[in-house]
């Protein structure tokens, strides 16, 4: 299993100071690294009960319109445990600062010593979310994707599309965004990365024209509706990571042949699945977990006409896995 | 209030990298700093509802006989929020490594940016626990302390005695410890710091001979018994910070005129008070909070014959406060 035990006594030697790894070094370490196999393995570990992931810690700062989340845990047999701190400070835009921020702490699981501090400023959360989208597409999208639909034009819409490169040869994209200028910028940037991007002001047209659709917005009411759905489509929803957010009509989940959650327990509390269960469009028993689909212990897509939906709310095993990947890449770079 | 708002826009400038502060720098920054007023203010903030302190996060690693605790929060109006990670790896002794480890992260409360990483390896937890003991003694011990009793001969027994220097002129000490060699070392080290230390193999004799007794052991059954108690004594128990630990006979808490908790809610779950409440020697309503005693909103000692007990289990406000103190001392040192 890629996520476990590759370096039984890795990290620093006992007594050595922790490795402090900044954003540039993280980017350099990850250049050329394929995140998909590790994230797949992490989901399998999670769904097979081999991950220890306590409840998410939450600190609210209402006067700053801010929240901080602490996700942490380890995968059985792995040499590290990881603590991730991620924050959203929603007044930062007015100050010319990014709203999202974060860092990851990597500790040796045998001694508790701090092996590394990854000052990623939230990049690794963005990347592992993008990688999860690609994993979902790899296991659930139809065999031949003719057109990718992207709903949203922000940072995560970029990561989602970029990561899909590793799991589909399709480079033809139809993109929708609320803000025309931001959408045009999205088109230009993604074109520079090898995609052919058409933009649209009609979000329903994305569902009608694409086989693989990713939604990555902060919408708080459904953007995609049931009546635009067509057979064979796969939809990955990554935007709704907190209880108030929603991107999909619950009727889409009712119509879907397969509904997949990154974490069933978490998706029953937040995300598209929570909305669909609350509105009685879906029963909890009808939801399967991504790690089980990857492992083959749960049924995913069975044919080209199936409609599949993946709801990704973000699980600590993804953070644990990407932190390990960065640290090992940095250490490997030092050895050569 | 010392704990709040002294530096409304302190820390780093927006966009600047975080300050990484190692153990030597922390020691240097704290040299000559009186921690007592800040810790007092932090307890007052906590007991008056001005602190936001979510439930402690806990990660257990049973195969390593280890646990990790995450304490975090902020004091209303303060420029920072703080996340502390503290671990106990109980097989480390065999590896020649300290069992306790930790670090603190200090974030700007206005932007969420990481202002500083304090790589204190657990020292700040030890110091803030020592300072809390001194605060308890300051507000609860009899006016004239003739002899200090120390039960335990480990790291925290050292910090407790050292911190008492700032709140009592008494330097006469009677110390008990389970291991004669470690106790002799304790005596010699504390003598070098200006104390006159007699040692004893009779723990009951400590209660009989001292007016101010601090227990700082990892005992899992009562060491101090009710029948050795005498009028006027103050006892601070700091050892029992997790549910299985216990240092005091619950009958001592029944006999006491005043029972003080650093956090009532936490002490009802762990520590001496939890044991006494469970064995019906104490009612929750009879427990007052240290911050309320300091603020004068709850009754502490009323006369020289009162028996008082303080049960200290450790509250995140202490971590928040000492992290602020270190960061401000470092920044002040850079300005001069």
Interface residues (C-beta under 8 A of the other chain):
Chain A: X14 X15 X17 X18 X20 X22 X52 X54 X55 X57 X58 X59 X60 X61 X64 X66 X68 X70 X72 X73 X74 X81 X83 X85 X87 X88 X89 X92 X95 X96 X97 X101 X103 X105 X107 X109 X110 X111 X112 X113 X114 X117 X119
Chain B: X14 X15 X17 X18 X20 X22 X52 X54 X55 X57 X58 X59 X60 X61 X64 X66 X68 X70 X72 X73 X74 X81 X83 X85 X87 X88 X89 X92 X95 X96 X97 X101 X103 X105 X107 X109 X110 X111 X112 X113 X114 X117 X119
